[in-house]
Amino acid sequence: MTAIASSPSLTDNPNCRDWIDIARDETVVLKSGKVEIGQGIATALIQIAADELDVAPDRVRLISGHTALGPLEAGTSSSLSVETGGRAVRLAASAVRALLLAEAAKLLQAPAEALSVEDGRIVVSGRATDLTYWSLAPAVDLAAPVMDHARPKAPSERRLVGTSMPRVDLAAKAAGAGFIHDIELEGMLHGRVLDPPARDRRLVTFDEDALRRSFPGVQLVRDGSFVGVIAEREEVAVRAIAAAQRLATWTAGAPVPADLRAAIAVDSSTPEEIVVKGDVDAAEGRRIATEVERPYIAHASVAPSCAIAAWRDGALEVYSHSQGVHDLRTALAMVLGVESAKVVVIHAPGAGTYGHSGQDDVAYEAALLARAMPGRPVRLLWSRFADFSLAPTGPGMIVNAEAKVGSDGRIASMRIQSVCQSQVFRPGRGGTANLIAAERLTDPFPKGVPVDPPLARGGGGERNAIPLYAIPNIHVSKRILRDLPYRTSALRALGGYTNVFALETLMDDIAAEIGVDPVALRIANLEDKRAAAVVQKAADMAGWPGPRVPGTGFGIGFCQYKNRSAYCAVVARVVCDERVRLTHAWAAVDAGEAINPDGIINQIEGGIIQSASWTLKERVALDGDAIATRDWEGYPILRFSEVPEVEVAVIARPEAPPLGVGEAATGPTAAAIGNAVRAALGVRVRALPITRDAIVAAMG
Amino acid sequence: MDRIEFHVNGKRVGVAVDPDTPLLYVLRNDLGLKGTRAGCVEGQCMSCTVLIDGRAVTACMEPVSAVAGRKIETVESLVDGGTRHPLVESFIKEQAGQCGYCLAGILMRAKALMAAKPSPTRDDIVTALDGHLCRCGAHARMIRAIEQAASVGSVAP
């Protein structure tokens, strides 16, 4: 028997009871650190657990993202929730089943192999017994290590996994329920906080007395340049903070280079070699090069960040839509000066998040407000402005990519350099809280130095900068800018979006230069058969190369996310008239074992549409040290009239491990659109977004 | 403060609040109808769309005094006891959502559309929804779901 692969999520939570309780009410409690952010993970985890346990999925109650009740698992990021969190759930559920069956075998004096389970009831040779998980549970010790007992089912034995079970949370959400924003606790008060015009600005004057006179019933909380108000009624808090905003004056911003290129020229950072294979300098061939640029991008979640905090007897309880409740607890303990044992963070769903936005910051600020009102829960909702301007943004980025192509048409070398601010700087990691309000207290906490993640963790700036194509000589480096004031952190796919855009732009430029079809060039250079299969499949779906119609173009983009997660190829069809319209997108995805095929399709569809929005429309406005984008008028995103028809094919590989899929489509979509525009107009737009103005500029 | 009376989801209600209070907060905090979603609270994202006398309106921009005596419908009206409105049924059937935050407003807009035009074309649907923001990219599924609900024909009033 081959060894059963473990999961990193089991390291800190090795025992069955860390993951599963057999509850008294004929349900099973499943515990996970991975949280629902609109990606369907709750459903996938329940499917996996119910399948391994042989219980109906509606018997499984999920506790997710609870620092007191759930496992100490890494946050919900990097498209790892199924790969690692799902793996842990599968192993734990199989171990619990094995332990319960062993007890049943003992009582029935039957070999465990003769037993099966039907919705929690023990069956011997097809005959139901009186024994159930719930009758057996009191005699079974779930403190046992998962890996001592794990026996996950063979793929052919799975029944629920692999089916498109409807989302467990969507029916409630379609009926207007299920969000953190809806939680109403006894005695809950409403808070709002003062927004500085930019991260580094501090209060010069603030007339507290005037505010108190105008709003006698409102509790004012101030610590340095952090100011908040608390009121019994939400609209009163809203009016009070608007008044406070008018009563505040702020320091001016420090001078900042005019744009990313100017910033790079003066930045103190140096490039870091990531991958060196062969010798790119010695490689011979025709040189083909490109340089692409992405602006800063906003998360632009539809809901403002929200949290509810309450202090009781020196202990803090916070409801949060954080993606990493344990890291948030660490960060909160650090800046609030309490032991982490005194802090409980409980996840509740917000609107979709696509990385590290304001969700952690707002939890801290709610805690600061609630500390002024012990015993009373305080609900804090951030402003739209704060979510655009004070929450981290996805960093702007420049990628240089060059290839040498031999006379035989083979790609002899590629050199890629990615330049950007840090792509990930989450709260509570590396000894820094990284909660923005802590930087503006009377005794401020240091900002910390962002550390871009290493390649071993998927990389940040260099994510997907390493070509998957079979190229003998490769040099990949990154340069993480240090001196810019903007607060940047994880946004869906990190550097992978721009790196794939660069690499796949370069691939098309190579194809054009040597007169080869872009799909054929990719397939010829992909030794990984699964990679080649998604490229071919997407091309087939689109009817590649498509008819030649003036102003219309087809383009392709491909990546394997992080070079180790899902494979995804996207073909885009654009029509360029007064603007660029993405009319169709066809995607093929290989995510290994598909836990929930419709969940995968939904993630790829959404990834394509979100990436199309970034690629065609989005740019955060910078004004000196400030992010000037404050509302939706200043930050248009793709609308219903602009979304393409999307068709997604999932290549089923039930025997292969599941691969994270949530971020796989963003890079390929950008590249496919850029390549389609080039096919339509003969113009290569290298600076995103691909607007009409950008096309005119590229023509010039 | 004078009591302001109106109808919500077929029930007569009254609140004694500052008349300038946005309807959004009255619905959520005074009447406990949390389904109406605060998005931008600036009238730009349409998350908080409700129906006032059948017309789709953003509840964040509407002072409660303006709705005195009028009939308001919120997303909660689409689920009456165990009975779901065909729109909700079709959204679930199509799994038309990711995070689901924009759904309440979009469902109310769709309800208004179908009341005005029981068999809307795809263009009608797109035009009606174009002011609504969805960040997750579930647009195509929502359009499909509305088409499907309209084709059911037996749409509740």
Boltz contact constraints between the chains, C-beta under 6 A:
constraints:
  - contact:
      token1: [A, 38]
      token2: [B, 98]
      max_distance: 6.0
  - contact:
      token1: [A, 38]
      token2: [B, 99]
      max_distance: 6.0
  - contact:
      token1: [A, 38]
      token2: [B, 136]
      max_distance: 6.0
  - contact:
      token1: [A, 170]
      token2: [B, 97]
      max_distance: 6.0
  - contact:
      token1: [A, 171]
      token2: [B, 92]
      max_distance: 6.0
  - contact:
      token1: [A, 173]
      token2: [B, 100]
      max_distance: 6.0
  - contact:
      token1: [A, 174]
      token2: [B, 88]
      max_distance: 6.0
  - contact:
      token1: [A, 174]
      token2: [B, 91]
      max_distance: 6.0
  - contact:
      token1: [A, 174]
      token2: [B, 92]
      max_distance: 6.0
  - contact:
      token1: [A, 174]
      token2: [B, 103]
      max_distance: 6.0
  - contact:
      token1: [A, 175]
      token2: [B, 79]
      max_distance: 6.0
  - contact:
      token1: [A, 176]
      token2: [B, 35]
      max_distance: 6.0
  - contact:
      token1: [A, 176]
      token2: [B, 75]
      max_distance: 6.0
  - contact:
      token1: [A, 176]
      token2: [B, 76]
      max_distance: 6.0
  - contact:
      token1: [A, 176]
      token2: [B, 104]
      max_distance: 6.0
  - contact:
      token1: [A, 182]
      token2: [B, 34]
      max_distance: 6.0
  - contact:
      token1: [A, 234]
      token2: [B, 25]
      max_distance: 6.0
  - contact:
      token1: [A, 234]
      token2: [B, 29]
      max_distance: 6.0
  - contact:
      token1: [A, 235]
      token2: [B, 21]
      max_distance: 6.0
  - contact:
      token1: [A, 235]
      token2: [B, 25]
      max_distance: 6.0
  - contact:
      token1: [A, 300]
      token2: [B, 135]
      max_distance: 6.0
  - contact:
      token1: [A, 301]
      token2: [B, 135]
      max_distance: 6.0
  - contact:
      token1: [A, 302]
      token2: [B, 39]
      max_distance: 6.0
  - contact:
      token1: [A, 302]
      token2: [B, 101]
      max_distance: 6.0
  - contact:
      token1: [A, 302]
      token2: [B, 102]
      max_distance: 6.0
  - contact:
      token1: [A, 302]
      token2: [B, 133]
      max_distance: 6.0
  - contact:
      token1: [A, 302]
      token2: [B, 135]
      max_distance: 6.0
  - contact:
      token1: [A, 303]
      token2: [B, 101]
      max_distance: 6.0
  - contact:
      token1: [A, 351]
      token2: [B, 99]
      max_distance: 6.0
  - contact:
      token1: [A, 351]
      token2: [B, 101]
      max_distance: 6.0
  - contact:
      token1: [A, 352]
      token2: [B, 98]
      max_distance: 6.0
  - contact:
      token1: [A, 352]
      token2: [B, 99]
      max_distance: 6.0
  - contact:
      token1: [A, 352]
      token2: [B, 135]
      max_distance: 6.0
  - contact:
      token1: [A, 352]
      token2: [B, 136]
      max_distance: 6.0
  - contact:
      token1: [A, 384]
      token2: [B, 40]
      max_distance: 6.0
  - contact:
      token1: [A, 598]
      token2: [B, 95]
      max_distance: 6.0
  - contact:
      token1: [A, 606]
      token2: [B, 98]
      max_distance: 6.0
  - contact:
      token1: [A, 606]
      token2: [B, 136]
      max_distance: 6.0
  - contact:
      token1: [A, 606]
      token2: [B, 137]
      max_distance: 6.0
  - contact:
      token1: [A, 609]
      token2: [B, 137]
      max_distance: 6.0
  - contact:
      token1: [A, 610]
      token2: [B, 137]
      max_distance: 6.0
  - contact:
      token1: [A, 631]
      token2: [B, 42]
      max_distance: 6.0
  - contact:
      token1: [A, 632]
      token2: [B, 40]
      max_distance: 6.0
  - contact:
      token1: [A, 632]
      token2: [B, 44]
      max_distance: 6.0
  - contact:
      token1: [A, 632]
      token2: [B, 45]
      max_distance: 6.0
  - contact:
      token1: [A, 639]
      token2: [B, 130]
      max_distance: 6.0
  - contact:
      token1: [A, 640]
      token2: [B, 126]
      max_distance: 6.0
  - contact:
      token1: [A, 640]
      token2: [B, 129]
      max_distance: 6.0
  - contact:
      token1: [A, 640]
      token2: [B, 130]
      max_distance: 6.0
  - contact:
      token1: [A, 640]
      token2: [B, 139]
      max_distance: 6.0
  - contact:
      token1: [A, 641]
      token2: [B, 126]
      max_distance: 6.0
  - contact:
      token1: [A, 641]
      token2: [B, 130]
      max_distance: 6.0
  - contact:
      token1: [A, 643]
      token2: [B, 139]
      max_distance: 6.0
  - contact:
      token1: [A, 646]
      token2: [B, 140]
      max_distance: 6.0
